[in-house]
Amino acid sequence: MPKLSNRLLSLTAVVAVFTAFCTTQQSAYQLAENIGYSVADDSALDASVSDSVVDDVRDAAVRISDDNAMVFGSGSYIKYAGRDLIVTAAHVVRNSSTMLVYERDGLDPVVGHTVYVDAQNDMAFLLLDAPMQSRDPIRVNLKRPKRLEAGDSVVYTGFPNRYDLLTIFGNVAGFTAADNYVVHSYAWMGASGSGVYSRRGHLIGVLVAIDVARNPLDRFGVAPPQLIEDVVHVIPIWKVDRDILMTNINLKEAESQE
């Protein structure tokens, strides 16, 4: 399992409406994890994403929390190599060995065992104890697909700000130096870990952050940064190390059979 790294740096000043947040340095700008409040409008809806894809993405979306419900985020229910997995963000899972994955319709949560955490790429996978009853997985191969181009439509569904299942549309705006997607969309607190899908319904990556820029009026490093809530960062799904993922899955399965 990739070793967790400490790449998050506390800010010296925060916006008044936030209690705290973290940033991570990337090229000439910063990313803010799991924060931001905004209101989407109907103009953000992209009709090029079919209703069937939207339904599939919504049916695979899950809410995740730790045992104490102190940390929460979103994820996507996938079927890979015959296993029932949840893909989410590493900063949602953190150091937890298990997470609770919530069904809809008031069903008890399913336990997800952490089998992969890549803090550098901010991606994590959970192996479920049992298939989910009210969620439908999306089958994936985790191979590197053809890269989407600027302007291509994407969609994700998550549980931002503890809302129940919001579907948000967007478009690829560009790419970072690390070949991550920069998407023109929206993200809120709790949306981290949502699976992001192409208009054809292919899993392209995991939502991890909104953009943060240095305050242009800040000369002494104490002014709050500028939140860019409609610029969202997505880690491509192909960045997972499939060999390590399968090794950890096999080890966890062998452990459960002892």
C-alpha positions as CSV (number, residue, x, y, z in Angstrom):
1,M,0.0,0.0,0.0
2,P,1.5,3.4,-0.9
3,K,2.8,5.2,2.1
4,L,0.9,8.1,3.5
5,S,2.7,11.4,3.1
6,N,2.2,14.6,5.0
7,R,1.7,17.1,2.1
8,L,-1.0,19.2,3.8
9,L,0.0,22.5,5.3
10,S,-2.1,24.5,7.7
11,L,-2.9,28.0,6.6
12,T,-2.0,31.0,8.8
13,A,-5.3,32.6,8.2
14,V,-8.8,31.4,7.2
15,V,-11.9,32.8,5.8
16,A,-14.4,33.7,8.5
17,V,-17.1,31.3,7.3
18,F,-14.7,28.3,7.6
19,T,-13.5,26.9,10.8
20,A,-10.3,25.5,9.2
21,F,-9.0,24.1,6.0
22,C,-5.8,22.7,4.5
23,T,-3.9,23.3,1.3
24,T,-1.4,21.4,-0.8
25,Q,1.2,23.1,-3.1
26,Q,0.9,22.2,-6.7
27,S,2.7,24.2,-9.4
28,A,1.9,27.9,-9.0
29,Y,-1.4,27.5,-7.3
30,Q,-2.9,25.8,-4.2
31,L,-5.8,23.4,-3.8
32,A,-8.3,23.5,-1.0
33,E,-9.6,20.2,0.1
34,N,-13.2,19.5,1.0
35,I,-14.3,23.1,1.4
36,G,-16.4,25.7,-0.4
37,Y,-20.0,26.7,-0.6
38,S,-21.8,27.8,-3.7
39,V,-25.1,27.5,-5.4
40,A,-25.4,25.8,-8.7
41,D,-27.9,27.0,-11.3
42,D,-29.7,25.3,-14.2
43,S,-27.2,26.8,-16.7
44,A,-24.6,24.3,-15.3
45,L,-26.7,21.4,-16.6
46,D,-25.2,19.7,-19.6
47,A,-27.7,18.0,-21.9
48,S,-25.0,16.0,-23.7
49,V,-24.9,13.6,-20.7
50,S,-27.8,11.1,-21.3
51,D,-30.4,10.4,-18.7
52,S,-29.2,6.7,-18.5
53,V,-25.7,7.8,-17.6
54,V,-27.0,10.2,-15.0
55,D,-29.2,7.3,-13.5
56,D,-26.2,5.0,-13.4
57,V,-23.9,7.6,-11.7
58,R,-26.6,8.4,-9.1
59,D,-27.2,4.7,-8.4
60,A,-23.5,4.2,-7.7
61,A,-23.0,7.2,-5.4
62,V,-22.5,6.5,-1.7
63,R,-21.9,8.5,1.4
64,I,-18.9,7.6,3.6
65,S,-18.1,8.3,7.2
66,D,-15.8,7.1,9.9
67,D,-17.2,5.1,12.9
68,N,-17.7,8.3,14.9
69,A,-19.3,10.3,12.1
70,M,-16.7,12.9,12.5
71,V,-15.4,12.7,9.0
72,F,-17.7,12.3,6.0
73,G,-17.4,12.4,2.2
74,S,-18.6,10.8,-0.9
75,G,-17.6,7.8,-3.0
76,S,-18.6,5.7,-6.0
77,Y,-19.6,2.0,-5.9
78,I,-17.7,0.0,-8.5
79,K,-17.2,-3.6,-9.5
80,Y,-13.6,-4.5,-10.2
81,A,-12.1,-7.9,-10.7
82,G,-15.3,-9.4,-9.4
83,R,-15.1,-7.4,-6.1
84,D,-17.4,-4.8,-4.6
85,L,-15.3,-1.7,-4.0
86,I,-15.8,1.9,-3.1
87,V,-13.4,4.5,-4.7
88,T,-13.1,7.8,-2.8
89,A,-10.5,10.3,-1.8
90,A,-7.5,9.5,0.5
91,H,-8.2,12.5,2.7
92,V,-11.7,11.2,3.4
93,V,-10.4,7.8,4.5
94,R,-7.2,9.2,6.2
95,N,-5.7,6.6,8.5
96,S,-8.9,4.6,9.1
97,S,-8.8,0.9,8.6
98,T,-12.5,0.7,8.1
99,M,-15.2,3.2,7.0
100,L,-19.0,3.1,7.0
101,V,-20.6,3.1,3.6
102,Y,-24.2,4.2,3.8
103,E,-27.1,2.6,1.9
104,R,-30.2,4.6,1.0
105,D,-33.7,4.0,2.2
106,G,-32.6,3.8,5.9
107,L,-30.7,0.5,5.5
108,D,-27.8,-0.1,7.9
109,P,-24.4,0.9,6.5
110,V,-22.0,-1.6,5.0
111,V,-18.5,-1.8,6.4
112,G,-15.7,-0.9,3.9
113,H,-12.2,-2.1,4.6
114,T,-9.4,0.2,3.5
115,V,-7.3,-1.7,1.0
116,Y,-5.6,1.1,-0.9
117,V,-4.5,4.6,0.1
118,D,-2.4,6.9,-2.1
119,A,-2.0,10.2,-0.2
120,Q,0.1,11.7,-3.0
121,N,-2.6,11.2,-5.6
122,D,-5.4,11.5,-3.0
123,M,-7.1,8.3,-3.9
124,A,-8.4,5.4,-1.8
125,F,-10.3,2.1,-2.2
126,L,-12.5,0.3,0.2
127,L,-13.4,-3.5,0.0
128,L,-17.0,-4.1,1.1
129,D,-18.0,-6.8,3.5
130,A,-21.1,-7.5,1.3
131,P,-22.8,-6.2,-1.8
132,M,-24.9,-3.1,-1.2
133,Q,-28.7,-3.6,-1.5
134,S,-29.9,-0.2,-2.6
135,R,-26.9,0.8,-4.8
136,D,-25.8,-0.6,-8.2
137,P,-22.1,-0.8,-8.9
138,I,-20.5,0.4,-12.2
139,R,-18.1,-2.0,-13.7
140,V,-14.6,-0.6,-14.4
141,N,-11.2,-1.8,-15.5
142,L,-9.1,1.0,-14.0
143,K,-6.9,1.1,-17.2
144,R,-5.8,4.3,-18.7
145,P,-8.5,5.4,-21.1
146,K,-8.3,7.9,-23.9
147,R,-7.8,11.3,-22.2
148,L,-10.8,13.6,-22.3
149,E,-10.2,16.9,-24.1
150,A,-11.0,20.5,-23.0
151,G,-14.7,21.1,-23.3
152,D,-15.7,17.4,-22.9
153,S,-18.7,16.9,-20.5
154,V,-18.4,15.2,-17.2
155,V,-20.8,14.5,-14.3
156,Y,-20.6,13.4,-10.7
157,T,-23.0,12.6,-7.9
158,G,-22.2,13.0,-4.2
159,F,-23.5,14.1,-0.8
160,P,-22.1,17.7,-0.5
161,N,-22.9,19.5,2.7
162,R,-24.8,16.4,3.8
163,Y,-27.4,16.8,1.1
164,D,-29.0,13.6,-0.2
165,L,-27.6,12.8,-3.6
166,L,-26.8,15.9,-5.7
167,T,-25.8,15.4,-9.3
168,I,-23.5,18.1,-10.7
169,F,-22.4,18.6,-14.3
170,G,-19.3,20.2,-15.7
171,N,-16.7,20.4,-18.5
172,V,-13.0,19.7,-18.7
173,A,-11.2,23.0,-18.6
174,G,-7.6,21.8,-18.8
175,F,-4.9,19.8,-17.1
176,T,-2.3,20.3,-14.4
177,A,1.4,19.7,-14.8
178,A,0.8,16.3,-13.1
179,D,-1.8,15.4,-15.9
180,N,-4.8,15.8,-13.5
181,Y,-8.1,17.1,-14.8
182,V,-9.1,20.7,-14.1
183,V,-12.9,20.8,-14.5
184,H,-15.2,23.8,-14.7
185,S,-17.9,22.7,-12.2
186,Y,-18.8,23.1,-8.6
187,A,-17.9,21.4,-5.3
188,W,-19.0,21.7,-1.7
189,M,-18.0,20.4,1.6
190,G,-18.6,16.6,1.6
191,A,-18.3,16.2,-2.2
192,S,-14.7,15.0,-1.9
193,G,-14.3,11.4,-3.1
194,S,-17.1,11.5,-5.6
195,G,-16.5,9.5,-8.8
196,V,-16.4,11.7,-11.9
197,Y,-17.7,10.2,-15.1
198,S,-17.6,11.0,-18.8
199,R,-20.7,11.6,-20.8
200,R,-20.5,7.9,-21.9
201,G,-20.6,6.8,-18.3
202,H,-16.9,5.8,-18.0
203,L,-15.2,6.5,-14.6
204,I,-12.5,9.0,-15.3
205,G,-11.4,10.0,-11.9
206,V,-12.0,11.1,-8.3
207,L,-13.0,14.6,-7.2
208,V,-10.5,15.8,-4.6
209,A,-10.4,19.6,-4.4
210,I,-11.4,23.1,-5.4
211,D,-8.9,25.6,-6.6
212,V,-7.3,28.3,-4.3
213,A,-5.4,31.3,-5.5
214,R,-3.2,33.6,-3.6
215,N,-5.0,36.8,-2.6
216,P,-3.8,39.5,-5.0
217,L,-3.9,42.0,-2.1
218,D,-1.8,39.9,0.2
219,R,1.7,41.2,0.7
220,F,2.5,39.5,4.0
221,G,1.0,36.0,3.7
222,V,-1.7,36.6,6.3
223,A,-4.8,37.4,4.1
224,P,-7.2,34.7,3.3
225,P,-6.7,33.0,-0.1
226,Q,-9.1,33.4,-2.9
227,L,-11.4,30.4,-3.2
228,I,-12.2,29.5,-6.8
229,E,-15.3,27.3,-6.2
230,D,-16.1,26.6,-9.9
231,V,-12.6,25.2,-10.7
232,V,-12.5,21.6,-9.5
233,H,-9.6,19.2,-9.5
234,V,-10.0,15.5,-10.4
235,I,-7.4,12.8,-10.1
236,P,-7.5,10.4,-13.1
237,I,-8.5,6.9,-12.1
238,W,-5.7,5.3,-14.1
239,K,-3.2,6.6,-11.5
240,V,-4.2,3.8,-9.2
241,D,-1.5,1.1,-8.9
242,R,-3.6,-1.9,-9.9
243,D,-1.0,-4.5,-8.8
244,I,-0.8,-3.1,-5.3
245,L,-4.6,-2.8,-5.1
246,M,-5.1,-6.4,-6.1
247,T,-2.4,-7.6,-3.7
248,N,-4.0,-5.8,-0.8
249,I,-7.5,-7.1,-1.8
250,N,-6.1,-10.7,-1.8
251,L,-4.4,-10.1,1.6
252,K,-7.6,-8.8,3.1
253,E,-9.7,-11.6,1.8
254,A,-7.2,-14.2,3.1
255,E,-7.3,-12.5,6.5
256,S,-11.1,-12.6,6.7
257,Q,-11.1,-16.3,6.0
258,E,-8.7,-17.2,8.8
